[in-house]
Amino acid sequence: MDSPLDTTVARVPITVRCLGAHGRTVSLSARTLGRGSTDLQDLLRRAYAAVRGDCPSETVTVAFLEDCQGQLQLEYLVVGRTRPSRWRRNRERRRAKDIQAALMEATIVVTLAVETTGAVAAATTARWSESDTPDFVDVVLDGERTVRVPGAVRGMLRDETVLELLRGTLAMFLDDDVEQLVIGKDPDLPGRYQETVVTRSPALVRFLEGAPLASLETGGQEKS
């Protein structure tokens, strides 16, 4: 019988740029990279497990490929164990498509959780409001600007363990005097490249130092 092999089933490439006060790239410290990579990996695993349901058999990991003048090249990876067999190829292809879709969805949830944390921290008030689409929810910032995110993002920002992981993921704002974090998704696919920007604010720094997301606590009640 053929032995199972570890195989990369799905991947999502990510670029991360950290900018200082004058818009120049900042190289991250070993401390930031160590804590950030561990906590980012845990965030991704939580989001992926929520998408796949229960305890998926695949392993989810984050690979740091290189750090070039303040720009990190990352890969979000799913590794599974497969048995080489011509009879299993079609089934494995279908499984790989499902896993790739789940990894993409988990990537979106994690990126939006990071972005929403920065936006909420910078707002004077913020509240959740049910949207007209069951899979999404709105966050209303300062009573004016409405941002629509997957419902999973609200669930993550209500979880104290996740909030602590977000503090570790965003540690560069404390440890390395970063003013702006730019997360780029799909750098290998022209026309699909997207950027998410998180900007330093006094409230974000307080959150990273251990304070709650106060604006969400005081921003009003959810609409039923």
VENBEL-V231911 format. One record per residue. N is the residue number from 1. RES is the residue in three letters. PSI is psi in whole degrees, 0 to 359 (NA if undefined). BURIAL is b if it has 24 or more other C-alpha atoms within 12 Angstrom, else e. D_CENTER is the distance of its C-alpha to the mean C-alpha in whole Angstrom. Layout:
n,res,psi,burial,d_center
N,RES,PSI,BURIAL,D_CENTER
N,RES,PSI,BURIAL,D_CENTER
//
This chain:
n,res,psi,burial,d_center
1,MET,137,e,40
2,ASP,141,e,37
3,SER,145,e,34
4,PRO,147,e,30
5,LEU,145,e,28
6,ASP,125,e,25
7,THR,136,e,23
8,THR,112,b,20
9,VAL,327,b,19
10,ALA,151,b,16
11,ARG,146,b,14
12,VAL,115,b,12
13,PRO,143,b,12
14,ILE,142,b,10
15,THR,144,b,12
16,VAL,125,b,12
17,ARG,134,b,15
18,CYS,124,b,16
19,LEU,143,b,19
20,GLY,193,e,21
21,ALA,331,e,24
22,HIS,17,e,26
23,GLY,7,e,23
24,ARG,150,e,23
25,THR,146,b,21
26,VAL,129,b,20
27,SER,134,b,20
28,LEU,148,b,18
29,SER,162,e,20
30,ALA,325,e,20
31,ARG,314,e,20
32,THR,314,b,16
33,LEU,321,b,15
34,GLY,307,e,17
35,ARG,318,b,15
36,GLY,317,b,11
37,SER,320,b,11
38,THR,313,b,13
39,ASP,324,b,10
40,LEU,319,b,7
41,GLN,318,b,9
42,ASP,320,b,10
43,LEU,314,b,7
44,LEU,319,b,6
45,ARG,320,b,10
46,ARG,314,b,10
47,ALA,320,b,8
48,TYR,317,b,11
49,ALA,323,b,14
50,ALA,324,b,13
51,VAL,316,b,14
52,ARG,333,b,16
53,GLY,131,e,18
54,ASP,232,e,19
55,CYS,94,e,19
56,PRO,147,e,19
57,SER,344,e,21
58,GLU,158,b,19
59,THR,129,b,17
60,VAL,132,b,13
61,THR,165,b,13
62,VAL,124,b,11
63,ALA,125,b,14
64,PHE,112,b,15
65,LEU,315,e,17
66,GLU,159,e,19
67,ASP,107,e,19
68,CYS,105,e,21
69,GLN,49,e,22
70,GLY,356,b,19
71,GLN,122,b,17
72,LEU,138,b,15
73,GLN,120,b,15
74,LEU,161,b,12
75,GLU,130,b,12
76,TYR,126,b,10
77,LEU,147,b,13
78,VAL,123,b,15
79,VAL,128,b,18
80,GLY,167,b,21
81,ARG,123,e,25
82,THR,157,b,27
83,ARG,125,e,31
84,PRO,114,e,33
85,SER,130,e,35
86,ARG,333,e,36
87,TRP,342,e,36
88,ARG,358,e,33
89,ARG,313,e,31
90,ASN,318,e,31
91,ARG,320,e,29
92,GLU,323,b,27
93,ARG,316,e,26
94,ARG,318,e,25
95,ARG,318,e,23
96,ALA,321,b,21
97,LYS,318,e,21
98,ASP,319,e,19
99,ILE,318,b,17
100,GLN,318,b,16
101,ALA,319,e,15
102,ALA,320,b,13
103,LEU,320,b,11
104,MET,316,b,11
105,GLU,319,b,10
106,ALA,322,b,8
107,THR,316,b,6
108,ILE,316,b,7
109,VAL,314,b,6
110,VAL,315,b,2
111,THR,316,b,3
112,LEU,329,b,6
113,ALA,318,b,6
114,VAL,314,b,6
115,GLU,317,b,8
116,THR,324,b,10
117,THR,314,b,11
118,GLY,318,b,12
119,ALA,317,b,14
120,VAL,318,b,16
121,ALA,326,b,17
122,ALA,345,b,19
123,ALA,153,b,20
124,THR,317,b,24
125,THR,152,b,23
126,ALA,141,b,20
127,ARG,152,b,21
128,TRP,145,b,20
129,SER,134,b,22
130,GLU,138,b,22
131,SER,179,e,22
132,ASP,5,e,24
133,THR,124,e,22
134,PRO,332,e,21
135,ASP,358,e,18
136,PHE,163,e,17
137,VAL,152,b,17
138,ASP,143,b,18
139,VAL,123,b,17
140,VAL,118,b,21
141,LEU,125,b,20
142,ASP,27,e,24
143,GLY,4,e,26
144,GLU,303,e,25
145,ARG,129,e,22
146,THR,129,e,20
147,VAL,128,b,17
148,ARG,128,b,16
149,VAL,160,b,13
150,PRO,146,b,12
151,GLY,333,b,14
152,ALA,332,b,12
153,VAL,318,b,10
154,ARG,317,b,13
155,GLY,320,b,14
156,MET,318,b,11
157,LEU,354,b,12
158,ARG,355,e,15
159,ASP,118,e,15
160,GLU,326,e,16
161,THR,318,e,15
162,VAL,319,b,11
163,LEU,323,b,12
164,GLU,323,b,14
165,LEU,323,b,11
166,LEU,323,b,9
167,ARG,319,b,12
168,GLY,321,b,12
169,THR,327,b,9
170,LEU,21,b,11
171,ALA,340,b,14
172,MET,336,b,15
173,PHE,336,b,16
174,LEU,312,b,19
175,ASP,331,b,20
176,ASP,15,b,20
177,ASP,41,b,21
178,VAL,138,b,18
179,GLU,333,b,19
180,GLN,133,b,16
181,LEU,126,b,13
182,VAL,118,b,12
183,ILE,121,b,9
184,GLY,130,b,11
185,LYS,144,b,11
186,ASP,49,b,14
187,PRO,340,e,16
188,ASP,357,e,18
189,LEU,97,e,19
190,PRO,138,e,21
191,GLY,344,e,21
192,ARG,359,e,18
193,TYR,132,e,16
194,GLN,146,e,14
195,GLU,141,e,12
196,THR,133,b,10
197,VAL,131,b,12
198,VAL,127,b,12
199,THR,140,b,16
200,ARG,139,b,17
201,SER,157,b,19
202,PRO,322,e,22
203,ALA,323,b,20
204,LEU,318,b,17
205,VAL,318,b,19
206,ARG,319,e,20
207,PHE,316,b,17
208,LEU,335,b,16
209,GLU,359,e,20
210,GLY,353,e,20
211,ALA,154,e,21
212,PRO,168,b,19
213,LEU,83,b,18
214,ALA,325,e,21
215,SER,328,b,21
216,LEU,329,b,20
217,GLU,327,e,22
218,THR,5,e,25
219,GLY,6,b,24
220,GLY,176,e,26
221,GLN,156,e,26
222,GLU,149,e,24
223,LYS,128,e,26
224,SER,NA,e,28
//
